[in-house]
Amino acid sequence: MPNRKGTVLDMTQGNAVRKILAFAIPLFIGNIFQQIYSMVDTMVAGYCLGDQAIAAIGATSSLYGLIINLAWGLNSGFALIVTQAFGGHEKEKIRRSIGHMMVLDGIITAVLTILALTLLPTLMRLMNTPESIFDQAYSYMVIIFGGMAATICYSMFAGILRAFGNSKTPLYFLIFSSLLNVALDLLFVAVFHMGVGGAALATVTAQAVSGILTGIYVYRNYRDMMPAREDFRLEKGLTKEMLATGGAMGFMYSLVDIGSVVFQGAANVLGETYIAAHTAARRIINILMQPMSSMMNAAGTFVGQNWGAKQKQRIRDTLKSIMGIQIAWGLFSCLIVYLFGRAIILFTTGTHNGEVLDNAVMSLRIHFPFFPVLGVLLAMRVSMQSMGQKTAPVFSSVIELLMKIVFALWLIPSLGFTGVCVTEPVTWVIMTIFLMTVYMVKTRKMLTE
């Protein structure tokens, strides 16, 4: 590839594990700061507005996840085409792929924003959002959905940088915008008394700053890789390829979150106390999941580049090391939760409600013994996607959807909050068994051909 000002990381050569870690560590730090967006919202709401505000933010969090992760999944799939073109040193295809990615993202943003804002009240009713927190939850979500373009903008430019092996630069902008989010949260909620809507406005503003700064950097430092005017014209062949890859990944993520919406609706029936406990536990789960997610994304970039370069044996050998790292972090996370779980919940929420604390800690202690399984699941799913295997990862998401629906309809009504806690661990185990079976039967054979 020609010289350029921006940083690139070619994962098709050199020590594979070292390069994956060099890519994953900045990505991990960035993911942590990205989680600060939602964590700070919860903390400020808890300390300034009380447990009811925490419940209002958490009651529709899965709905937010459904829309955002659909867009994120599509974008990740689009970026895989760029990644493979980069690994294969196809400069022209890189430019055309980025041009198509920008056009498709623009269309997706407009459609999702309109649909989300139009259907929001109906969806909240279907999710059994309690009347006592309905108005607060609505004011939070309408601002989040209205600012969806900011989130998609950042994920698009960050995806382009990751395709080139650059995971450090998005981190710098994300750190800045995360600190900005903290300042704006305190300003809007604690000073201007804007309630949970102020927390949402702070998040959207900070995400917009992050997206704009990342986009400026991409255009200034990777100018020779940026699309020309003709690259923005959608071509049937490339558009079909990108929609197939992006659609499979977006469908996979959205299936997971459709199940989460149904699941959240069942949990909301339990009342504000349990919603607050579930929200608090989810924040900790999401934070400690970030190293696994970072390794997952690094594995996706590594596999994509090496698949494009036809280095199959290198992929097969390195996947074993990736799985080992995922399992090790899962065990370490479990230890942290069992030793310090209650203290972490108390710090991040500010709640002194014993029932909220007890149920949140119970949720953590049920989830984390299965974290090693989750690590394997995440790495397997994105690696298969990066090799062009779309069916098995999507089908694993169908399994998750069906499991959450079944648990929401039958298990949660009978077991209450305990049913909420056991749903995901059981689902992780079943999906991992399925993907490992597919890998042993089909994927491993592909890597030896």
BELJO-V599010 format. One record per backbone hydrogen bond with DSSP energy under -0.5 kcal/mol. NH is the residue of the N-H (numbers start at 1). CO is the residue of the C=O. If there is no record, write none. Layout:
BEGIN
NH&CO + NH&CO
END
This chain:
BEGIN
6&221 + 9&164 + 11&9 + 13&10 + 19&15 + 20&16 + 21&17 + 22&18 + 23&19 + 24&20 + 25&21 + 26&22 + 27&23 + 28&24 + 29&25 + 30&26 + 31&27 + 32&28 + 33&29 + 34&30 + 35&31 + 36&32 + 37&33 + 37&34 + 38&34 + 39&35 + 40&36 + 41&37 + 42&38 + 43&39 + 44&40 + 45&41 + 46&42 + 47&43 + 48&44 + 49&45 + 50&45 + 50&46 + 53&50 + 54&50 + 55&51 + 56&52 + 57&53 + 58&54 + 59&55 + 60&56 + 61&58 + 64&60 + 65&61 + 66&62 + 67&63 + 68&64 + 69&65 + 70&66 + 71&67 + 72&68 + 73&69 + 74&70 + 75&71 + 76&72 + 77&73 + 78&74 + 79&75 + 80&76 + 81&77 + 81&78 + 82&78 + 83&79 + 84&80 + 85&81 + 86&82 + 87&83 + 88&84 + 89&86 + 90&85 + 91&89 + 94&90 + 95&91 + 96&92 + 97&93 + 98&94 + 99&95 + 100&96 + 101&97 + 102&98 + 103&99 + 104&100 + 105&101 + 106&102 + 107&103 + 108&104 + 109&105 + 110&106 + 111&107 + 112&108 + 113&109 + 114&110 + 115&111 + 116&112 + 117&113 + 118&114 + 119&115 + 120&116 + 123&119 + 124&120 + 125&121 + 126&122 + 127&123 + 128&125 + 129&124 + 133&130 + 134&130 + 134&131 + 135&131 + 137&133 + 138&134 + 139&135 + 140&136 + 141&137 + 142&138 + 143&139 + 144&140 + 145&141 + 146&142 + 147&143 + 148&145 + 150&147 + 151&147 + 152&148 + 153&149 + 154&150 + 155&151 + 156&152 + 157&153 + 158&154 + 159&155 + 160&156 + 161&157 + 162&158 + 163&159 + 164&160 + 164&161 + 165&162 + 166&161 + 167&165 + 172&168 + 173&169 + 174&170 + 175&171 + 176&172 + 177&173 + 178&174 + 179&175 + 180&176 + 181&177 + 182&178 + 183&179 + 184&180 + 185&181 + 186&182 + 187&183 + 188&184 + 189&185 + 190&185 + 190&186 + 191&186 + 191&187 + 192&187 + 194&188 + 197&194 + 198&194 + 198&195 + 199&195 + 200&196 + 201&197 + 202&198 + 203&199 + 204&200 + 205&201 + 206&202 + 207&203 + 208&204 + 209&205 + 210&206 + 211&207 + 212&208 + 213&209 + 214&210 + 215&211 + 216&212 + 217&213 + 218&214 + 219&215 + 220&216 + 221&217 + 222&218 + 225&222 + 226&222 + 226&223 + 231&228 + 232&229 + 233&230 + 234&232 + 239&235 + 240&236 + 241&237 + 242&238 + 243&239 + 244&240 + 245&241 + 246&242 + 247&243 + 248&244 + 249&245 + 250&246 + 251&247 + 252&248 + 253&249 + 254&250 + 255&251 + 256&252 + 257&253 + 258&254 + 259&255 + 260&256 + 261&257 + 262&258 + 263&259 + 264&260 + 265&261 + 266&262 + 267&263 + 268&264 + 269&265 + 270&267 + 271&268 + 275&271 + 276&272 + 277&273 + 278&274 + 279&275 + 280&276 + 281&277 + 282&278 + 283&279 + 284&280 + 285&281 + 286&282 + 287&283 + 288&284 + 289&285 + 290&286 + 290&287 + 293&289 + 294&290 + 295&291 + 296&292 + 297&293 + 298&294 + 299&295 + 300&296 + 301&297 + 302&298 + 303&299 + 304&300 + 305&301 + 306&302 + 307&303 + 308&304 + 309&305 + 310&307 + 311&306 + 312&310 + 315&311 + 316&312 + 317&313 + 318&314 + 319&315 + 320&316 + 321&317 + 322&318 + 323&319 + 324&320 + 325&321 + 326&322 + 327&323 + 328&324 + 329&325 + 330&326 + 331&327 + 332&328 + 333&329 + 334&330 + 335&331 + 336&332 + 337&333 + 338&334 + 339&335 + 340&336 + 341&337 + 344&340 + 345&341 + 346&342 + 347&343 + 348&344 + 349&345 + 350&346 + 354&352 + 357&353 + 358&354 + 359&355 + 360&356 + 361&357 + 362&358 + 363&359 + 364&360 + 365&361 + 366&362 + 367&363 + 368&364 + 370&367 + 371&368 + 374&370 + 375&371 + 376&372 + 377&373 + 378&374 + 379&375 + 380&376 + 381&377 + 382&378 + 383&379 + 384&380 + 385&381 + 386&382 + 387&383 + 387&384 + 388&385 + 389&384 + 390&388 + 394&390 + 395&391 + 396&392 + 397&393 + 398&394 + 399&395 + 400&396 + 401&397 + 402&398 + 403&399 + 404&400 + 405&401 + 406&402 + 407&403 + 408&404 + 409&405 + 410&406 + 411&406 + 412&407 + 414&410 + 415&411 + 416&412 + 418&415 + 419&416 + 420&416 + 421&417 + 422&418 + 423&419 + 424&420 + 425&421 + 426&422 + 427&423 + 428&424 + 429&425 + 430&426 + 431&427 + 432&428 + 433&429 + 434&430 + 435&431 + 436&432 + 437&433 + 438&434 + 439&435 + 440&436 + 441&437 + 442&438 + 443&438 + 444&439 + 446&442 + 447&443 + 448&444 + 448&445 + 449&445 + 449&446
END
